[in-house]
Each structure stands twice: as structure tokens, then as C-alpha cells.
Amino acid sequence: MTKRDFPKIHFYDQDFVDIYDKTWAWIQDFWKTGEEKAAIGGKFFSYPGSPVVYQSDAIFSSFFLVYSNRIYQAHPTLDIFYERQEPNGAIRSAYTIETGLPAVEKDNPEGLGLPLFAWAEYNLYHKSANKKRVKDVLPILQKYSGWIDSVFKKPNGLYRVPLSVTRMINSPREDAYYLMDFNTMMAINVLYMSALADILNDKESSFQYKRQYFSLKTRINSLMWDPEGGFYHDIDKNEQRIPVKTIAGYWPLLAEIPNDDKAERIIEKLSDPNFFGSPHPFPSLAVNEKAFDESGRGYRGSVFPHLTFMVIKGLERYQRWELARENAIRHLYFMLDSMSPDGDHHKGNLWEAYLPLKEGPARWQGKPEFPHPRYLAYDALSTICLTIENIVGLFISLPRKTVDWIIPNLEIMGVENLSLKKNMITILSNKSGRGWEIHMESEKLYYFTINILGKKKKTLPIPSGKCSMLIEKL
């Protein structure tokens, strides 16, 4: 195994393996090496040809770049934003590569981005075990949160921001004053800042962030939850709920805001064809909304891979592994079926957004540039991250030295040569004459938990070298 290889996946459907491999090959085009004269130098992830680097792309790309066996590092793109923090704590949502200056849009004059750095850093820590980074980054995130509070927080404890901050630009949420998704993202922000403070054993900070989290959680549950319809909504200036159901109502799962009963009610809607249970999961607007458009039309029904990723990660918080996996597989099949042939030997492209009711890229009349082809900041979340974590089912934590394998049934699948810091591991299941077997290879000891849904769960220390286990004997 050469160090310069990406981890391989094994899966019974070769198309999944092919698109996973192809995505790694495509990422090369997104890997910028700053021009000598450009203000933003070094290596970082950005859409080919784009003059700016976006905060949302830096955050989402970190979730799949952590699996590149350090060929493409996840942190340099995030660091571009931290390095440009202003004295008041502000970090803007985009910077021009050539000048390094903020690229601010008219409808978002403060250049506010998605406040999800802490979530990305927590994930990074579990894939790299780099405690020093947590120590360096937490003060930056602290100042950033302080800036958001000082500019956008209202006396009722909620945040008022322009809709364009959420990127859901044409979603039918015109009357929304307090946005469901942004307020929940702020809860996610302090929840993970508390977790980062715990890593540093900073009990005081951890407690403060937890308090902020519970205060936001209480407000979201009391003002934004509709007990009749069983869903979370934006509210207007007078704190009245706006009845439109958008995909933004699923961010609370990721923030662990609903109790089990509330979670159950919103999760049910993911399988209901009148709401979000469209053939391609999950549309950005409920199918039974007046403004729903089957051509997608931006955020009026298109399926965006980063939002499907968010819903699937939210399902995990409530241990809904099977539903998460089933929808990840269905989503990937639709992405594959949408790759219309392009020339003789090439399959076509992945897209920024998809049709909700059949295969194919979404459309938006009058906007020929939508959706962007091969928008890997979103697409690779599905073809790499969901493939490893939800379809193959592996969850890795380096600091805990643990690998959890959550699989609903036994199939021929696994991962080969995945680098865990300085430890290469291989975990494969297949059927032999003796029954189902799991083969492992590792350079160092780690703890392996296998969870075959509803039937068996077992944690074992895996020694260095090669070993195998028979499922029947567990």
C-alpha cells in the first residue's frame, strides 16, 4: 500500500464504488494551489474557475476530505477564514482569491456565513485526534460567536438574519423574520463549542456554551414548533409561525432539539409522499406546498445533496440507522441515474441539485447556470462521506481509538487501507465456507464495535496484524 492512495471501498453494487473512485479523481480539479500573486496562497478546496472561496464549501468539504488519507487536507480551506478574522470577531462568508478581501453580496451586507465551523472542527478532531488544533481554534470561534450575537441577536434571544445567509434564496419564506435553520445552526454552534471545550477539559466554558444551547433550544421549541402539524417553522416579526414546511425544519434533529415524540413526528414526514418522502430524498420544500415545483426551481423542490446529508446526520442522532441508510442508498441511486451519457465513453455529471420526483438535474427557468455541474462541495458528501459512514456504515473516532460498524444486514462490503493517523486499517465482510466472516488488518490496536442491527452488538480489541472473526461466534 503506497501512502499516496485513497481508501478503497467494497460494496455489492459496483456503480457505488465507481462513483466513489471517480469523485476522488475529480477533486484534483478543485484543489487550488494559490497563484503567486494571489492574496490567498497555499493549497485549498474551491470550485474550478470560481474567483472566490466560500465558507459553506470550506465547512462541507471538510466532512469528506478527512477520508483522503491526508492527500487532500481538510483544514487549510477552513484556515483561510480564521486567518481573516477581524478585530471585532467577524469572519465573512466568502473571500476573493486574488485580493483576499471579503466578497460581500448586496442582500447580505455583513457577509454572514453558515455558523457551522464548530461542527466541522469537532468532526475533524475525531478523524485526526489533533488536540492542539482545538486549542488554537476555540478562541477564534468564541470571538466569531460574540460578533454574531452583537450584530444579529434580538432581545427575545433569537437571531434575525437575511434569508440569503442560509443559501435558500428563493424558498417561499418571504414573511420569515426569525429563520428556523439559522437559529438552529446557532444552537449547533454552541453545542459543538461546548464539546470542543470538553476536549480541552475547560469545564467553565463548556458549561457556558451548554447554557446558551439550552436557552436557544427552549426558545426554538416554544416559538417555532407547531404542535398540531408536528413540524418546526420560521416565525414572523410578531413571533407567529409561518405555515410553510421547508427542509429547514430538519436542522433541529442535528441539534438534538426535539424530544423523542417531536422527533418521531418530523421523521414520519420523511417517508410521507405528501411531505418529504419524494422518490429522490429529500426535496427542499414539502411536496404538498402550493409553491412546490417538480422541476425543482431552486429551493422550491430541488434535492440538494448537502441538505440530504444534513437530514441523514440528524437521523443518526436519533439512532434511526436503517432509515438513514435506506435514504442514503436511494439518494445515491438517483444521483447515478441522473448521470446521462455524455459522449461515447463517458458517463455524465453529478449536479448541485436534483429533480425530486424522477432522475435528472433540477431546473430553474430563466437561470441556465443552475444547477452547477459537479458541485463537489455538496456532491462528495454523498458519494464519499455518506458512502463510508451510512452505506458501508463505518464510524471512526481516533481519540477514542474506536471504529463502530453499524450494518443492517450482512453483505459483501467494507473499507480497505483507510488511514487512521499513522494506522492503516482494512475491514471487510464476506461469506466463506464457515459462514459470514469479517477480516481485519491493522498496524496498531484499536477497539472495534460491530452492531448488526437489532441482532448483535459486540466490542472487541483488535490487535495489530491480520485477524478475522466469524459472525456466528459473536
Phi, psi and omega in degrees: 000118176276151183294340186268032179246149173279155175297146178262146172246152176240131179207150185293339176260108185299332179300324179294320180294318182297316183288330175297310180297318183296323180299316178299322180294321180291329184301333177309321181289340182267351185272101185271143168247114186311135177297154181303318185277344184288148181289329179263109183255196179072192181254136179203169184262127178201152182297132183305131177085351181283132180282352183234161174246131187258142178299317182296322178293321179298318182290306184294323182295334181297334183288334177256332180296336178297344180264011186274011185056036177064016174289317174243112182285144182276335190275333185300325181291323176295321183296333177305320182284318180297320183295339182257016178298135181273162183306329180278002178100351184295138167232129185269162189283344181202148177229143178284129185297320185290320185256339184077005182271156179300140174255097188258135179266153184303318185274006176218068191300335180274353181061042179282136179250187178287124185278064186242017180302318185296322177299313181297318182292324179295317178296318179300318180299318181287343178260351183232340182058029182269092184290329181298322179299317180302317181297321181287324189276327186303316178298326178295315181293327179298312180294322180298313179298321179299319179296315180299317179300315186292331185262325192244350184276134181260165183303336180278004176089357178259167184252137177248114181224159177295147180303326184297340178299323183282352184075354182274061195304316185252020177298141183287070184231036188302324185272001183289131178253315175251115186276132180305308187292317183295317181297323178291322178299325177293327175292319177299318180304308183285331177299314181282333174294324176297318179295322179292322178295324177298321180301324181272003181062029179267085187297321183298308180297316181304316181295319180298314181294320178301319181296318178298320180299310183295326179294317178293318180303316180297316181295317181297316180293325184277327185259330190254351180271132176258106185294333180285308183278346179065052182204160177263137185229157166296159173234157181272188185300328181268016178064028175265138182290140176265124192292351184296136178257113177242168179300340178302335180291357179261349176303325179303333177297316182296329181271002182054042181276316181286146169286179186300323181293314180295317180301316180304317183292321180281331178292324177306323185291345179286341180253358183268118183298343176282341184248263185245006181272050178286162181308314175264112183280141354234135182291154182284348178222140181302140185301328184272009176281145180306320186277358181299136181232122185290349175276357178097304178040064181067233184266030177253030177142344180301150174263119179255123183305325182290331179279326174296320176302314180300317181295317182295321177292328176293320178299323178301322182300335182252023176057030179267062188297317185294315179296321179298315183292316181302316181286328177296318180294316181296318179301316181292323176299319179294322177297318180293317181292340181275356180276078183296146182303141185225096186084183188283316190253359188248138165280158186283223193243163163273161185227159178294329183208152186234161174292144182276332189256348177205177182283157178125157178291149177296164177228157179211105185304133179087356178233077185296338181283351180261137354273155178295135175288146172051051180276081192294337178304328176263313190295320183290342172301324181275310189285340178247298190293308179296327180297313181289314190275323187250330181272308172284326170093026182260130177238126190240136171228112180293314181299328180272354185055042183236146168233121176256133176242110182252110182231137183283331178202164185278126179220165176282107180194172179155190181227146184233134177057053174265128184275120172254093187056255180252021182240120176269129178236152175228131177224116182225140174248139172204171185258129177240184178299337182267002182112194181287131184231146173245124180258137180227150175216135184205155179268340182221165179291140168211172182254129187244124176248121175254133181230099177267110198316125173074353184245303187222141172219130185209138175248130182226144172283130181257116182286169176289157182099197183259143172205166176216158178224146177266127183300320182302330185276353184294000000 
